[in-house]
């Protein structure tokens, strides 16, 4: 099995670029939507036909996600289901409940149900190394999506983007917005390896550019806890002008805190993952820029790779990169399909 490597961001990140999928699932350009309307979501293309099981039935692909409470992850599931249906494969999705132990159990459950390949979005990569090795030893290839696994894992391919480089790109965007001056508070998720990568990439970029980092608070990847953490951040530092949110729950928590503290006129925000609340913040002006990953594209590409691996393909790249874009008020109407529930 190939070992996944850390990878760079292939797609150019611009404030006016169209959002799209990587590789052979790349769609045509999406026409701008009317303000407030949802743009049309690209469908997967060039989906290979799945093989069949030894008894002639459809093969089963398993998917262990992180959570089914956040639209980013449910959109990924939707993308994977679309590809499986088009390819003629069955897919079973198991919720990881944002818990490494639950994800381990999910992999074991899918193995017991004779899944021919498994996709996983890791909460904690280290906790999954043994069970992934067990799956691979049993002849079940594993695809990692969104979160990356370490170099010692036995995964066949990694689908996603570079979270560190995405954080750095958003840091560069804030440097331009702030004129390279000011202090930034951070609302993160300190148990998430994905969001720690985003945090480090961002901090490295803004500090190199002349800005400073203030307090870093833990939102625990949950909106209510992120709201409390952001409220504490705002009340403890009434002069704070900038906040960085490392994930969707953190960003929604920051927005809720800003509203409760009547701080729209004094704080500017950048963060990850578009939502109804953050789209409203972009239009109102206090949310300045949002990194939007192609959640549907993650599902498309990971399911495509899993099906091909299950059917014996040996030429799957170690890394399958899916582009990201920075969404601002200028190109928001092209990205509104990500607001699907």
N, C-alpha and C positions, 0 to 999 in steps of 0.2 A: 504494500500500500504506500501511496505517496504521503509525505509529511507536508502539512500546510505551512506556509511561511508567512511572516508578516509582509504586508504589501502596501504599495503606495496608491495614492488617489490618482486614477487615470483621467477622470472627467474634469474638464475645466470648470471651476466654480465661479459663476458670474451672476450678477444681480438681474440680468435680462435673458439668460439662457432658458431654453425650453427644458422642461423636465422630461426625462425619458429613461428607457431601459438600456442595459448594456448588451453587447454581443449580438447574437442572432435574434434576440427578441426586440431589437430596436424599433420603435414605432415611427410613423410619420409625424410631422409637427402637429401640435395640438392648437387649434384655433383659439384665440382669446375668448373668454366667456364674458357675458355682461356682468357688471359689478353686482356681487351678491349671488350670482348664479354659479352652479357647479360646472366646471369644464368636463369634457368627455375623457374618460379613462381609457388609455390604450389597452387593447386586448393582447394576449400572448400570441406570437406567431412562430412559425417554423418549429412546431412541436412534433417530435418524433413519435411514431406509433410504438406503444409498449409491447413487449413480448408477453407471453402467457406462462402461467405456472405449468408444472409437469402434468397436471390433470386437465389442462385446457382452460382453467379459470383465470380471471384477472389476477395479476400480481398485486400485492399489498405493499404500499409505501407508508412508513410511519413518520410522524412529525411530532417532536416534543417541543412545545413552544415555551416562552417565559411566562406569559400571562394572557388571560382572555378578558381582562378588565380594561385594557388600553387599546384604542383603535389601531395604533401602529402594528401591534401584534396580530390583531384579528384581520387586518388588511393583508398581512403576510400570509396568514392561513388561507384567506380567500384566493390570493394569487396561486398558491400551491394547489388548491382544490381545482381551480380553473385548468391548470396544466394537466393534472391527473385525469380529469374528465375528458379533455381533448385527446390525450394520449391513449385512453382506454385502460387506465390503471385505477385501482382502488386506493384510497388514502384514509388513514385514521390519524386524527390529531388528538394528542394527549396534552392537557394543560400542565405546565411545570409549576404553576402556583407561586412563581417567583421564589422557588426554594430548591436548592441543589439536590437534597435528598429525594424530593418528589420527582425531579428530573431523572435521577438514577433509576427510580422505580418505574418511571415511564418507559425508559429504554428497555428494561427487563420485561415489562409487559408486552411491548411491541415485538420483542424477540420471541416470546412465548406464543404470540399470535402469528408467527411465521412471516413477519415483514421481510421483504427482500432487500430493502435499503431503509435507512433511518436518517431523517433530518433533525438537527437539534440546534436550538438557539441557547447557548450556555449562559446560565446565571453565574456560575463559578467554574471556569474551565478545569481547574485542578481537581475538583471533586468528581469530574466526569471521566478523567483519564482511565481509571480501571474498568469501568463498565463499557466504555467505547472499545477498549482493547479486547474485552470479552466478546463484544458483538463482532468485531472484525475477525477474531479467531474462529468464530462460528460461521464465517463466510458472509456476514451482513455488512456491506459498506456503509460508512457514516459520512454525511455531509454536514458541515458546520455552517450556519447562516447567521448573519448579523454580528454576533460576538465571535471573536477569534479564539481558537484553541492554541495551546503552546506548541513548540517544536517537537515535544516528546509524544504528542498525541498520534493516534493511528488513523486520523480522518483521511478521507480520499481527496476532498477538495474543500476550500473555504469560499463561501459566497458572501460578499458584503462590500464595505468601504473601509478606508482607513479612518478610524475614529480619531486618532491623534492628529492626523493631517486635517481632518474636517474641523477639529477644535482650533487648530492653528489658523485655518482660513477664516473662521469666524472672528478670531482674535484680530487678524489683519483688518477685517471689516470694521470692527469697533475702533481700532486705532484711527482709521480714517474718519469715522463719525465723531470721535472725541478729540481729534487733533493731537493725538499722542499724549494727552494729559488726563490725569484723574485717577481715582481709586475705584476699584471694582470689588463688589461683594459677589460671592459665588454660592449658589444653591446646588449641591451635588447629590450624589447617591454613593456614599463611601464604601458600600459593600458590592458595588457593581464594577467589575473589571472594565466593561465597556465605557462607563461614564468616567471612570478614573483616567482612562486614556484620553477622553475628550477634555477632561479637566487639565491634564498635564500639557497637552498640545496647545490649548488656549493660553494657559498661564505662561508657558515659555514664549509664546508669540507676543503677548501684550507687555510682559516685563522687558523683553528685548527691545520693544518699541518705545519704552519710556513710561508706561503706566504702572501702577502699583496694585497689588492684591491686598484687599482688606480681610474681612472675616470670611471663612469658608464654613458653611453650615450644611448639615446632613438632612436631606429631605426624604431619605429612605425609599426613594422610588415610589412614593405614595402621595397623592395630591394633598390629603389633609395634613400629613406630617410636613410636607414641603411648604404648605401655607403657613403653618405655625413657625417653621424655621425662618421663612422669609419675613414674617411679621417681626420676629425677634431681631432679625438683621436690620430692618428699617427703623425700629424704635431705638436700637442701641447705637445707631449711627445716623442721626438726622441729616447729616451733610452728604450722605452717600448719593452719588449721581448715576452710577452704573451697576447693573447686576447681570451676571452670566448664569444661565440655567442649563445644566448638562443633559437634560432629558425632558420628555414630554410632561410627566408628572411634576417635575421641578418647575418647568415653565408655567404650567397652569397654576401651581401654588404661588409662584411669584406674582402672577397677574391678580390672583384673588387677594393676596396681601396688599398689593398696591391699591386695589380698589377699596379695601377696608381701611387703609391708612390715608386715603385721599391723596395719594402720592403721584398721580399721573403727570403732574406738571413739574416734578423735580427729579424723577428717575427715568432712565432710559435702559431698555432691556434687550439683550440678545440671547438666543438659546436654540434648542433643538426641538423639532417635531411640531408641525402645524396642527392646530386645532381650531374649533370655532372661537374659543376665547382668545387665542393668540392672533387669529386673523382679524378679530375685532380690534385687538391692540395695535396691529399694524395700521389699520385704517384710522385709528384715533391718534397714532403718531408716537406713542411712548414705547411701543415695541418696534425696534428698528430693523432687525434682521433675524431670520430663522433658517437654520440648516434643515432641509427636508430630504430625508433619504427616501428612495423609491421602495416603499414597503411592499407594494404589489409586485414590483420587479424582483425583490428578494425572494418572494414566494415562487414566482415564475422560474427564476434561474435555479433555485435550489431543488425544486421538484423535477425540473428537466434533467439536472445532473443526477439526481437520485434514481430516476427511471432508467437513464442510460447506464448507470453503474449496475443496477439490478439486472439489466439485460446483457451484462458482460462487456460493456465498453471499457477499454483500457487507455483511451486517449483523452480523458477528461483533464483539463488544466488543474494544476494545484491551487490556483487562485482564479476566481471568476469575479471580476470587479463590476459593481453596479454604480452608476454615477450618482452624485448628489448635487444639489443646487442650493444657493442661498436665495431665499424668498424674501422680497421686500414688498412694500406697497406697490411698487412699479410693476411687478410681474405676478402679483398675488392671484389675479383672475385666471391665470394659466394653470394654477396649481390647486384649484378648489376641489378637484375630485378626491384629493386626499382627506377631505372633510367627510367622506362617506362614513357611516356608522356600521 
